[in-house]
């Protein structure tokens, strides 16, 4: 990616939706304000990532984990986010686990049925992968499991 | 699964209680979604409104970042949502002071200047 990090914008429609849902009915948002918020959100990601990565590096870990992000939020004075983030993380982890089981279950079913209908299970399998920053081999998946709840 | 547990622990409850603000209906139809993980239509991605692939791309821009767990990408996505909500609401206060119903760029600027948590944004926006 030869773009500046700041050029990576988050989808406008999603940003707009988040803004609208946060504000009372009848309030409008100018295009310039929306664009500024979107930019601010990108900067937030960059700053939070950098902050979280410092924690990972301090702990001599190569993999940034959820705990690092939580620590970053505190560091950035966004303690108010911690509780909702913890809850969301719980739900996410459960969902991930459920998907893994569902994916394995589907495999079994497929073997039984010998039907080609379950092509979407490939999508589930992709989701098992870690978000690799480099093209690291699959073995890094194990790292995710151990790093999980620091 | 029991849905009778207390709200905050999320122990054995369904996915929903802790993520009430997310709208789990259908795909977003976000054509900008370059979902390498194919997470767009799975219910799991409904927990985060922002596309994880885009978040991950941003994180990758940091040369010091080697690897990031899926969870960390998700949490940053979620935190960013909360951030957007927060800054929009804080900016609104200034619009209201100006007796306006439309949030403008200057309201953002005012909020950034006034609120400590937004100090990191100073000088970063076009």
Boltz contact constraints between the chains, C-beta under 6 A:
constraints:
  - contact:
      token1: [A, 5]
      token2: [B, 61]
      max_distance: 6.0
  - contact:
      token1: [A, 8]
      token2: [B, 57]
      max_distance: 6.0
  - contact:
      token1: [A, 8]
      token2: [B, 58]
      max_distance: 6.0
  - contact:
      token1: [A, 10]
      token2: [B, 50]
      max_distance: 6.0
  - contact:
      token1: [A, 10]
      token2: [B, 54]
      max_distance: 6.0
  - contact:
      token1: [A, 11]
      token2: [B, 30]
      max_distance: 6.0
  - contact:
      token1: [A, 11]
      token2: [B, 32]
      max_distance: 6.0
  - contact:
      token1: [A, 14]
      token2: [B, 49]
      max_distance: 6.0
  - contact:
      token1: [A, 14]
      token2: [B, 50]
      max_distance: 6.0
  - contact:
      token1: [A, 18]
      token2: [B, 81]
      max_distance: 6.0
  - contact:
      token1: [A, 18]
      token2: [B, 84]
      max_distance: 6.0
  - contact:
      token1: [A, 19]
      token2: [B, 88]
      max_distance: 6.0
  - contact:
      token1: [A, 22]
      token2: [B, 85]
      max_distance: 6.0
  - contact:
      token1: [A, 22]
      token2: [B, 88]
      max_distance: 6.0
  - contact:
      token1: [A, 22]
      token2: [B, 89]
      max_distance: 6.0
  - contact:
      token1: [A, 23]
      token2: [B, 88]
      max_distance: 6.0
  - contact:
      token1: [A, 23]
      token2: [B, 92]
      max_distance: 6.0
  - contact:
      token1: [A, 27]
      token2: [B, 101]
      max_distance: 6.0
  - contact:
      token1: [A, 28]
      token2: [B, 102]
      max_distance: 6.0
  - contact:
      token1: [A, 29]
      token2: [B, 103]
      max_distance: 6.0
  - contact:
      token1: [A, 30]
      token2: [B, 102]
      max_distance: 6.0
  - contact:
      token1: [A, 30]
      token2: [B, 104]
      max_distance: 6.0
  - contact:
      token1: [A, 32]
      token2: [B, 105]
      max_distance: 6.0
  - contact:
      token1: [A, 33]
      token2: [B, 103]
      max_distance: 6.0
  - contact:
      token1: [A, 33]
      token2: [B, 104]
      max_distance: 6.0
  - contact:
      token1: [A, 33]
      token2: [B, 105]
      max_distance: 6.0
  - contact:
      token1: [A, 33]
      token2: [B, 108]
      max_distance: 6.0
  - contact:
      token1: [A, 36]
      token2: [B, 105]
      max_distance: 6.0
  - contact:
      token1: [A, 36]
      token2: [B, 108]
      max_distance: 6.0
  - contact:
      token1: [A, 36]
      token2: [B, 125]
      max_distance: 6.0
  - contact:
      token1: [A, 39]
      token2: [B, 125]
      max_distance: 6.0
  - contact:
      token1: [A, 40]
      token2: [B, 121]
      max_distance: 6.0
  - contact:
      token1: [A, 41]
      token2: [B, 80]
      max_distance: 6.0
  - contact:
      token1: [A, 41]
      token2: [B, 84]
      max_distance: 6.0
  - contact:
      token1: [A, 43]
      token2: [B, 121]
      max_distance: 6.0
  - contact:
      token1: [A, 43]
      token2: [B, 124]
      max_distance: 6.0
  - contact:
      token1: [A, 44]
      token2: [B, 80]
      max_distance: 6.0
  - contact:
      token1: [A, 44]
      token2: [B, 83]
      max_distance: 6.0
  - contact:
      token1: [A, 45]
      token2: [B, 58]
      max_distance: 6.0
  - contact:
      token1: [A, 45]
      token2: [B, 76]
      max_distance: 6.0
  - contact:
      token1: [A, 45]
      token2: [B, 80]
      max_distance: 6.0
  - contact:
      token1: [A, 47]
      token2: [B, 120]
      max_distance: 6.0
  - contact:
      token1: [A, 48]
      token2: [B, 76]
      max_distance: 6.0
  - contact:
      token1: [A, 49]
      token2: [B, 59]
      max_distance: 6.0
  - contact:
      token1: [A, 49]
      token2: [B, 62]
      max_distance: 6.0
  - contact:
      token1: [A, 50]
      token2: [B, 62]
      max_distance: 6.0
  - contact:
      token1: [A, 53]
      token2: [B, 64]
      max_distance: 6.0
  - contact:
      token1: [A, 53]
      token2: [B, 65]
      max_distance: 6.0
  - contact:
      token1: [A, 62]
      token2: [B, 66]
      max_distance: 6.0
  - contact:
      token1: [A, 62]
      token2: [B, 67]
      max_distance: 6.0
  - contact:
      token1: [A, 63]
      token2: [B, 67]
      max_distance: 6.0
  - contact:
      token1: [A, 63]
      token2: [B, 69]
      max_distance: 6.0
  - contact:
      token1: [A, 64]
      token2: [B, 68]
      max_distance: 6.0
  - contact:
      token1: [A, 64]
      token2: [B, 72]
      max_distance: 6.0
  - contact:
      token1: [A, 65]
      token2: [B, 69]
      max_distance: 6.0
  - contact:
      token1: [A, 65]
      token2: [B, 72]
      max_distance: 6.0
  - contact:
      token1: [A, 66]
      token2: [B, 71]
      max_distance: 6.0
  - contact:
      token1: [A, 66]
      token2: [B, 72]
      max_distance: 6.0
  - contact:
      token1: [A, 66]
      token2: [B, 75]
      max_distance: 6.0
  - contact:
      token1: [A, 69]
      token2: [B, 72]
      max_distance: 6.0
  - contact:
      token1: [A, 69]
      token2: [B, 75]
      max_distance: 6.0
  - contact:
      token1: [A, 69]
      token2: [B, 76]
      max_distance: 6.0
  - contact:
      token1: [A, 77]
      token2: [B, 117]
      max_distance: 6.0
  - contact:
      token1: [A, 81]
      token2: [B, 79]
      max_distance: 6.0
  - contact:
      token1: [A, 81]
      token2: [B, 82]
      max_distance: 6.0
  - contact:
      token1: [A, 85]
      token2: [B, 75]
      max_distance: 6.0
  - contact:
      token1: [A, 85]
      token2: [B, 78]
      max_distance: 6.0
  - contact:
      token1: [A, 87]
      token2: [B, 10]
      max_distance: 6.0
  - contact:
      token1: [A, 87]
      token2: [B, 18]
      max_distance: 6.0
  - contact:
      token1: [A, 88]
      token2: [B, 18]
      max_distance: 6.0
  - contact:
      token1: [A, 88]
      token2: [B, 19]
      max_distance: 6.0
  - contact:
      token1: [A, 88]
      token2: [B, 78]
      max_distance: 6.0
  - contact:
      token1: [A, 89]
      token2: [B, 75]
      max_distance: 6.0
  - contact:
      token1: [A, 90]
      token2: [B, 10]
      max_distance: 6.0
  - contact:
      token1: [A, 91]
      token2: [B, 15]
      max_distance: 6.0
  - contact:
      token1: [A, 91]
      token2: [B, 18]
      max_distance: 6.0
  - contact:
      token1: [A, 91]
      token2: [B, 19]
      max_distance: 6.0
  - contact:
      token1: [A, 91]
      token2: [B, 47]
      max_distance: 6.0
  - contact:
      token1: [A, 92]
      token2: [B, 47]
      max_distance: 6.0
  - contact:
      token1: [A, 92]
      token2: [B, 74]
      max_distance: 6.0
  - contact:
      token1: [A, 95]
      token2: [B, 15]
      max_distance: 6.0
  - contact:
      token1: [A, 95]
      token2: [B, 44]
      max_distance: 6.0
  - contact:
      token1: [A, 123]
      token2: [B, 38]
      max_distance: 6.0
  - contact:
      token1: [A, 126]
      token2: [B, 37]
      max_distance: 6.0
  - contact:
      token1: [A, 126]
      token2: [B, 38]
      max_distance: 6.0
  - contact:
      token1: [A, 127]
      token2: [B, 37]
      max_distance: 6.0
  - contact:
      token1: [A, 127]
      token2: [B, 39]
      max_distance: 6.0
  - contact:
      token1: [A, 130]
      token2: [B, 69]
      max_distance: 6.0
  - contact:
      token1: [A, 130]
      token2: [B, 70]
      max_distance: 6.0
  - contact:
      token1: [A, 131]
      token2: [B, 56]
      max_distance: 6.0
  - contact:
      token1: [A, 131]
      token2: [B, 68]
      max_distance: 6.0
  - contact:
      token1: [A, 131]
      token2: [B, 70]
      max_distance: 6.0
  - contact:
      token1: [A, 131]
      token2: [B, 73]
      max_distance: 6.0
  - contact:
      token1: [A, 133]
      token2: [B, 60]
      max_distance: 6.0
  - contact:
      token1: [A, 133]
      token2: [B, 65]
      max_distance: 6.0
  - contact:
      token1: [A, 133]
      token2: [B, 66]
      max_distance: 6.0
  - contact:
      token1: [A, 133]
      token2: [B, 67]
      max_distance: 6.0
  - contact:
      token1: [A, 144]
      token2: [B, 69]
      max_distance: 6.0
  - contact:
      token1: [A, 147]
      token2: [B, 69]
      max_distance: 6.0
